[in-house]
């Protein structure tokens, strides 16, 4: 979408402060910025790059530039840096750039701390970071916790702003479907923004983005708590993908350098990765094996028989893909050391049992045992959340018992963690009967005979469980919310369906059926786009499922995915863990 | 020929024709004698200001002895007047600035500024510096937005920009050496935009020479011998030439560095009353009843006037104001010459002629057209251009008709050109009408730009015309409507709020995206707070609406609007505003019921205002939240390195936790938390004791389970047991903890003993797991046979690589799926794999 270039251009824009300077960045921004500005480029401009932390930074630059997200708690660090300089009698020029915009509350803190008048304040309007050809991230990793637990809905404004900015380039999106409290609110703010600062789209042009689907993570907390089984998903679960790459011991990748870490980039510019990232891991292993075998075969043929020049050329072309094949074989091998562990298999089994929701006691005892065995807290929380969400809470006795055991096993500081989870509704006392079974059945979330090699349904990404979130999107794209209205009512939060711009008055623009695809097709014959925005994060497995849907025959749209952050059950659960003490 | 009459009005100066059409005749004013008044005329057809000249002795007719400042438009229509009774002595200088503010400078240096509505703009200020207040201004020279004054002590002061909020007078270098106070004969300025330094340069004719004065520099400029002293000087419109009148009756033109370019000997040695540039081509000199126009050639043009006149230089000519009329003296444009010059056979003239024939149905029209076929587009262009320069509407029309007639036969002429010209002329004719009285030439209009013209119209309160013009030209109407609305509010003190609101809304809605907040702010400034509140209600942009609501004291509404907008930044803005203005309790009350505002406040306070947050929770009765805060504080105490190791800080930690517990206990819903806090306090005490007795600082802040494990690892089984009973740890957990603890220290003997104590409540699986994880195959074999579930047994055997035993167990379980899975585990081992196959066959499962 060309957005990468445009952000890179803005990257330089921070630098007009002349001369040698020390650029102190918010570590959380480091990742998204590194995918935009190269560090080498910064060095060329005489920039010393540091990360912001509680520790004051030692530098002899007279100009200090802070580049931070507009978060209250980061102001502490800025203040401590400045106070430290003052106490040492150092005089520097300070610049603070807020991403994506200045915030009254941050400046208030700087004022309270009496450093505001020393600062030159600017903005760095980075609302969206493109992660891949079809994935945009708003880089709001705490969005879910902030809005669910702290009631801070700043992220919703940010998301609406980002979408509104997109609309300035792509025209007003005529159809908006939202499910969940936050989503409906974003749709609301977006309309508000359109009224305040209208995007003027020329009348006769079909807007490039036809539909916006907004979905709260809150609506489907089941999916992220399940272990992802796609190739990319598994890599994330075990190795944690960070800004499109993983960091691994060099030895894993077959490089013999003791203790050295290397970064393996993972994005669609790697052809092989693009081909296999969305497949079920089982299948990936087979494909890699086939590729290796056929390569070996070609090689033997090459050494025995005489070849024509064109055959040689083909062979050499294949050889070019050898490093990629080796890279992924190494990775896959490393992954299988995790996937073959009994504990992982047991956990998978348990996830499925919980999702099936047929054997309450087995699940309950399994989790109890995990706590007793003091297995890693986040693993326990994942299952516990899954369990509570599918049962719409736990009976009071069990709720209190498990909480107590948890505090006893992991420490009383997790009182705050439990409180967070309860506020977010992820671990709570059962008050109503669960309707998970109804939802599961109505949306066919559990698909028994899933052929992971030749999938005909999105359920392949979890080997038999079709992610609820993607099922909803599948319905939204195919026929709108109306046919599944009853089911939507069973899920958390309200839902809405609105027409905007000049389409708001046309009466029969109701469903987005395949048949009407011709009308929706953009002028140059490309398929028009659906922008799916996940508020609270999306997992790689879900992205894979969406790509699978896009690739299906009869699909009228291409999809672009927007998300507050790419998440896994692990880091989602982790955001709720309070670190006291 | 029809054309003759037009050219008959022209005068030839050298080889160029000049004309001076009447712009307005007669003027609308009555009984005005310019000679009795000081006059200031704004360029670009701007207003005329008159005030009785107090340096002349004049006879008063039927009028008051009070002097009046009167302002007219260029057609002599009175716009406004006010009584002039400003102190400070004689009025020395009077002029209009670029944005049409009338600047009046009196003898003592005070500067009075008026709008074109004769309203005094406060504050007045002095152009003289503090220490020169006793000097008198004797001469003022104005340019665009600035002025230069000379005092009787021959000091030079300047104001560079009247537009700025606080015009700052600046003293320039002294033109004459200290002590010599010879006054200059005349003064001229070169505008900053034409100087190298970007600052004004002042030319003063002192003695026989000329000096150039800048901010901190004086430079004498050599004058050709015999020229000085100069009697009058004036700088050309482009800042490149100086026209002057020498002591001996010569008119000389110099470059700005005083190199002589041209000279003309006049008949009179008496300096002219007025000296002005007409465009860049000629210089006008005015004596009593004669106006002399001198051009580059020898023969000047003479005009006679039997009434006083005022020369008003414009960029493309000079307007000549007299008591009864206003004329525009200009060079006849080339296109006009080519059409109307006597005997002209230019294509344009023939085209114009052809139209005449066509109108008279004469076949000669066609003949003419054929003659000029090859240069038709050039002819059309000339007609269009000439039409633009015409002030006479019917002649404009004829010329445009000729153009459009020619264009019909001309394929390669840019069609929009005629349309555009029509548009421009409509606008010009509209503003030239006497009621509006802005006689702009097309060249002036282009230089001025339409948006400035609209600005002038709205300043003159001609909103309707301004609106129509901006609509007609496709410009944004916001500025017009906005100005109208503000003027309306100012002028409508008597109209009740609701009525006025309706009047305003009716017009404001014409313009999408107009800032209601700005209009509201104006209403508020005019003391109409209620109207402001009603207006701001209509502002769609919350970012503009909210701050205004705050400034008019509508804090509640501001909070609601900010919340609605979803922009948390605005909510914070409101919060901090209220926080600053109100008492804490009042503030708490305001936000308590507003979820978003409350949560945002809590987030802010949580980071930086802990105590204040506690006050908030206490005052709103959220005791459990206070409890959480206290509990958190106790952890923060724990972070203090002095807190552990039996230090006295330990006491306060426990106290805080206990306080939290009692607060939790206040509400029924928080019994769980209360219990947990109680246990936590108890745990801290026990851990503290343990650290004292074991002299190892490893207990505090670990969990109950970890404490038990640590005790067992240290071999202190009694302590472990004590913790267990103290916290009623279940048998199940106890077993897990003890098994793992024993496995950690590899005390296999103790483990076995433990397994035999009684039948373990969780079976033998934990024992097996602990052993396998510790890689003690032999130890695990002690427990595997004791597993009751054959499936578990099978898997355990499989994990330690005993295929045969695993297969046996699995077959006992009669579980085909399990067999298959186990077979996979043993995939590398052919022998083992075959065992599974046989077993599967035997079981008859696929």
Interface residues (C-beta under 8 A of the other chain):
Chain A: X72 X73 X75 X76 X101 X102 X103 X104 X105 X108 X109 X112 X150 X151 X152 X153 X154 X156 X157 X160 X185 X188 X189 X192 X195 X196 X197 X198 X342 X368 X369 X372 X373 X374 X400 X403 X404 X405 X407 X408 X409 X410 X411 X412 X413 X415 X416 X419 X580 X581
Chain B: X512 X513 X540 X541 X542 X543 X564 X565 X566 X567 X568 X569 X570 X572 X573 X576 X595 X596 X598 X599 X600 X602 X603 X604 X607 X608 X628 X631 X632 X635 X638 X639 X672 X673 X675 X676 X677 X679 X680 X683 X701 X702 X703 X704 X705 X706 X727 X729 X730 X732 X733 X736 X737 X740 X762 X795 X799
